[in-house]
């Protein structure tokens, strides 16, 4: 009678232990999934232009510091990590890691790992270029990173504001196909009605290329060209926008 009872007790103990481990494992997985989902949501909001206070990102920082092996299984998680790291690198006084590592270096590592999984991500090629310059200083070698951004995503309208003015700052060092894509991207800004961004680009880094940039507007919709010309005139910028003669500006007729 002793052995059956002992065997029964052992079986109950084993089942109880397995049940406890199952609950703990499920809790761990659910917590990990919850943190990952939170990081994905935060990353999506950051890409849309939302901002966060550093103290509100505590749970996300925990996930960022966790085992990075999950990145290899999920390009989406790797991308979200890189987006959050980029945002944290721009905040002052935020300790991203317990070791106090440079936020830009951590962002560089996260961006590179994301690109290794999704090399067609034009957004991260731009940021790889920017991080290179921030960490090591500008060099002609880094321009190839910006060219690659145009190579993999020449018509990425949502990053045009970020990318175009930076590309114009180094336009003379880019190859001719990339230069043409930069100029076409400027025209796309005007055509999309992003007038303020186009004006800032033209009067900023694009000013020395103004004739080439303005010439690229000849195929842009007339209402967009008129709106751009009006904004330039209102701000005292005297240039000729193709198809909008200075003597025939519709907003000056009355």
C-alpha positions in Angstrom: 0.0 0.0 0.0 2.9 2.3 0.6 4.2 2.3 -2.9 0.9 3.1 -4.6 0.5 6.0 -2.2 4.0 7.2 -2.7 3.7 6.9 -6.4 0.4 8.8 -6.3 2.0 11.6 -4.1 4.9 11.9 -6.5 2.6 12.1 -9.5 0.5 14.8 -7.7 3.7 16.7 -7.0 5.0 16.5 -10.5 1.6 17.6 -11.9 1.5 20.5 -9.5 5.0 21.5 -10.3 4.3 21.4 -14.0 1.1 23.3 -13.6 2.9 26.0 -11.6 5.7 26.2 -14.2 3.0 26.5 -16.9 1.3 29.4 -15.1 4.7 31.2 -14.6 5.7 30.6 -18.2 2.4 31.8 -19.5 2.6 34.9 -17.3 6.2 35.6 -18.5 5.1 35.2 -22.2 2.1 37.4 -21.7 4.1 40.0 -20.0 6.7 39.9 -22.8 4.1 40.1 -25.4 2.4 43.0 -23.6 5.7 44.9 -23.5 6.4 44.1 -27.2 3.0 45.3 -28.2 3.5 48.5 -26.2 6.8 49.1 -27.9 5.2 48.6 -31.3 2.5 51.1 -30.5 5.0 53.6 -29.2 7.1 53.2 -32.3 4.1 53.7 -34.6 3.2 56.9 -32.7 6.7 58.2 -32.9 6.8 57.7 -36.6 3.5 59.7 -36.8 5.2 62.5 -35.0 3.9 62.0 -31.4 6.2 62.8 -28.5 6.7 61.2 -25.1 8.2 62.2 -21.8 11.2 60.1 -20.9 9.6 58.9 -17.6 6.6 57.6 -19.5 8.8 55.2 -21.4 9.9 53.1 -18.4 8.3 49.8 -19.5 9.6 50.3 -23.0 13.1 50.8 -21.6 12.8 47.4 -19.8 12.0 45.7 -23.1 14.8 47.5 -24.9 17.3 46.2 -22.3 16.0 42.6 -22.6 17.4 39.8 -24.7 17.9 41.0 -28.3 17.5 37.6 -29.7 13.8 38.2 -30.4 14.8 40.7 -33.0 16.1 38.0 -35.3 12.7 36.4 -35.2 10.7 39.6 -35.8 11.8 42.3 -38.2 8.8 44.3 -36.9 10.1 44.2 -33.3 13.6 45.1 -34.5 12.3 48.1 -36.4 10.2 49.2 -33.4 13.3 49.0 -31.2 15.3 51.1 -33.6 12.6 53.7 -33.8 12.4 54.0 -30.0 16.2 54.1 -29.7 16.4 56.9 -32.3 13.9 58.9 -30.3 15.7 58.3 -27.0 19.0 59.3 -28.6 17.5 62.7 -29.2 16.4 63.2 -25.6 18.9 64.7 -23.1 19.5 63.0 -19.8 17.9 59.6 -20.6 19.9 56.6 -19.5 19.0 54.0 -22.0 21.1 51.3 -20.6 22.3 50.5 -17.0 25.9 50.8 -18.2 25.2 54.4 -19.4 26.1 53.6 -23.0 25.9 56.4 -25.5 22.3 56.6 -26.8 23.6 57.3 -30.4 25.7 54.2 -30.4 22.8 52.1 -29.2 20.6 53.6 -31.8 23.3 52.9 -34.4 23.4 49.3 -33.4 19.6 49.0 -33.4 19.3 50.6 -36.9 21.9 48.3 -38.3 20.2 45.2 -36.9 16.9 46.3 -38.4 18.5 47.0 -41.8 20.0 43.6 -41.7 16.5 42.2 -41.6 14.8 44.7 -43.9 17.5 46.3 -46.1 14.8 48.0 -48.2 13.8 50.4 -45.4 14.7 53.9 -46.8 13.8 55.6 -43.5 16.6 53.8 -41.6 19.2 54.3 -44.4 18.6 58.1 -43.8 19.1 57.6 -40.1 22.1 55.5 -40.6 23.6 58.4 -42.5 22.7 60.9 -39.8 24.0 58.6 -37.0 27.3 58.1 -38.8 27.8 61.8 -39.0 26.7 62.4 -35.4 29.1 59.7 -34.1 32.1 59.9 -36.4 31.7 63.2 -38.1 30.8 63.8 -41.8 32.8 62.0 -44.4 32.3 61.4 -48.1 31.9 57.7 -47.3 28.7 58.3 -45.4 27.0 59.9 -48.5 26.7 56.3 -49.9 24.2 55.6 -47.1 22.0 58.5 -48.2 22.3 57.3 -51.8 21.1 53.9 -50.7 18.0 55.5 -49.1 17.1 56.9 -52.5 18.0 53.6 -54.2 15.6 51.5 -52.1 12.9 54.1 -51.7 13.0 56.9 -54.2 9.4 58.0 -53.7 8.9 57.7 -50.0 6.7 60.8 -49.5 6.5 60.5 -45.7 10.3 60.8 -45.3 10.8 63.5 -48.0 10.8 66.4 -45.5 13.5 64.7 -43.4 15.6 63.5 -46.3 15.4 66.1 -49.0 17.0 69.1 -47.3 19.8 66.9 -46.0 20.4 65.4 -49.4 20.7 68.9 -51.0 23.3 69.7 -48.4 25.6 67.1 -50.0 24.1 67.0 -53.5 27.4 67.7 -55.3 28.9 64.6 -53.7 26.1 62.3 -54.8 26.1 60.3 -58.0 24.0 61.7 -60.9 21.1 59.2 -60.6 20.7 60.0 -56.9 20.9 63.8 -57.6 18.1 63.4 -60.1 16.0 61.6 -57.5 16.7 64.4 -54.9 15.5 67.0 -57.4 12.4 65.0 -58.3 11.7 64.6 -54.6 11.7 68.4 -54.1 9.1 68.7 -56.9 7.1 66.0 -55.2 7.0 68.1 -52.0 5.5 71.0 -53.9 3.1 68.8 -55.8 1.9 67.2 -52.5 1.1 70.7 -51.1 3.9 70.6 -48.5 4.6 74.2 -49.4 6.3 75.3 -46.1 8.7 72.4 -46.2 9.5 73.1 -49.9 10.1 76.7 -49.2 12.4 76.0 -46.2 14.3 73.5 -48.4 14.7 75.9 -51.3 15.8 78.9 -49.2 18.0 76.7 -47.1 20.3 74.0 -48.3 18.8 74.1 -51.8 19.4 77.8 -52.5 22.6 77.2 -54.5 20.6 74.8 -56.6 17.5 77.0 -56.9 17.5 77.1 -60.7 17.7 73.4 -61.0 15.0 72.9 -58.3 12.6 75.4 -59.8 13.0 74.0 -63.2 11.9 70.6 -61.9 8.5 72.1 -61.1 7.4 72.4 -64.7 5.3 69.2 -64.5 3.8 70.0 -61.1 0.1 70.8 -61.0 -0.5 74.5 -61.6 -2.4 75.2 -58.4 0.5 73.8 -56.4 3.0 75.9 -58.3 0.8 79.0 -57.8 0.6 78.3 -54.1 4.4 77.8 -53.9 5.0 81.0 -55.8 2.6 83.0 -53.6 4.3 81.8 -50.5 7.8 82.7 -51.8 6.6 86.2 -52.8 4.9 86.7 -49.5 8.1 86.0 -47.7 10.2 88.2 -50.0 11.8 85.5 -52.1 12.0 86.7 -55.7 12.3 83.7 -58.0 10.5 82.6 -61.1 8.3 79.5 -60.7 7.7 77.8 -64.1 4.3 78.6 -65.5 3.6 81.4 -63.0 4.8 84.7 -64.6 5.5 87.4 -62.0 3.4 89.8 -64.1 0.4 87.4 -64.1 0.2 86.2 -60.5 -3.5 85.4 -59.8 -3.3 86.6 -56.2 -2.1 90.0 -57.3 -4.8 90.7 -59.9 -7.3 92.5 -57.6 
